[in-house]
């Protein structure tokens, strides 16, 4: 592993919810030489917390980044993720490249992530990019306790919502309009959109144009001689049975969103007035509301070849050691 050739310039706080693509997002962040990672918070949504904390610590140990503090949440949203999805971190921790990675005793202990977010953002030397690849609950709760944090946030980047496409929630008593990160805690999403913070939203409309296809996995396997390409391929291989369907339907939800921090020029955005339904059969629905919605910078497209090229090249590199 080689040290970064230039100092980190963008302070980033990362809040994720323990899915496979959340951990792949952490790998990307650890590769980004311009990112100063201020902390990692795990929201117990698409995971069982203890396993997800361990996976997070293992990846930080691989990066020799034990200086990065990790915290976990104690809040559980209104609508639980499927239990099979939540079990993935335990599988990741048993993969050949992960099972023997040692972490310190601190991995079993954590501060409540609301207090952790407040502490880390208040201490930040410059306004922070707050990256979320899970529900937004932890940030919203922190803002409710410490409203002055708004001044410490330069941008909220969130993988969430389905604006002009169908959602990915298929469950009892719901009309299918919502995306899971919003649906888990739709009230917090409703509050976030009214917070006045600058939000960059990467919804299903864009993420679902970049699948984790078998062709992608084959090309990634062709560079398996690079440790992190091999590790990422192992992670993605565990997703084959995640979403029951006749065709492979896992997408680059969180990974695409995280890549925005490195290749913003590959995205196309529109400012759209949006609203989130906080309850009822369309809870979590993120929809256009002209004249009375909240203006949100929304990804409406991405240069797919540019994104895939970025991903293949990044996963050939060593991690940033600071």
C-alpha positions, 0 to 999 in steps of 0.5 A: 500500500502506498501513501497518498501523494496529495493531502485530502481536501474534502472532509466527508462523513459517511453514514451507511446501513450495512448492505453489500454495496454500502461496504463497497462504497466504503472501499471507494471512499478509502481509495479516494485521495482527495477525501478526508474521512471524518467518521463512519456511522452505521444505521441498523437498517439493511443489516444486523448492527454487530455484524455490520460494525465488524465488517466496517472495522475489517475494511478499515483495518485492511486500509490501515485506517484504525484512526477512523472512528466508527459508530452505530445507531440504536434507532429502528425505522418504521419499515424493516428491511427483509431479514435475508438482506440484513444477514449479508455482513455475516457472510462478508465477514466469512469470505476468504479475504475477510475472515482472518482480518484482525480488528481491535477490541474496540470493534465491539463497542460504539457510541450512539451515532446521533451523538457521534455525528454531532461530535464529529461535525462540530469538530470539523475544520471545514464544512462537510460532505455528508454521504448517506447510502442508507436511510437519513434518520441518523442525520435528521435526529442529529439536526433535531438535537443540534440545529446549528449543525446545518452550518457545518454541512456543505452538501448532503449526498444521498442514495434515495428515492424513485422520482419518475420510475417505479420504486423497489418496495414490494410489501403488504399494504404499499403501492410500490412507489417507494425506494427502500432507503426512504421507506425505512423511515419516511418521516425522517426523509420528509423532514430532511427535504424541509431542512434547508440543507443542500441535497444531492439526490441519486435516485433509482431513476439513475442508479438502475441504469448501471446494473451489476451484470455478469459481464461486469463481474467477468471483467472484474474477475479478469483483474482479480490479481489486484487485491481490491478487485478480487475483494469487490468481486467476492462481495458482489458475488454474494448478491446473486440471490439478494433479489428474487427475479428471473433476471439478475437485478442488483444495481450500483445503488450506493456505489454510483452515489459514492462515485459522484464524489470523485467523478461529478462530471459524469452525472447529469442533474436537474433541480426538481421540486420534490416531496416525500409522503410520510405515511399511508399506502405511498409512504416513502414515495418521492414525487414531483410537487411543482410550486410547493415542493423542496428544490433538490439537486437530482441525478437524472442521468450518468455517463455509464461507460465513464462510471464503469471505467472509473470503477475498474481503474479505482479497484486496481489501486492500493488503498490510501494510507494516511 
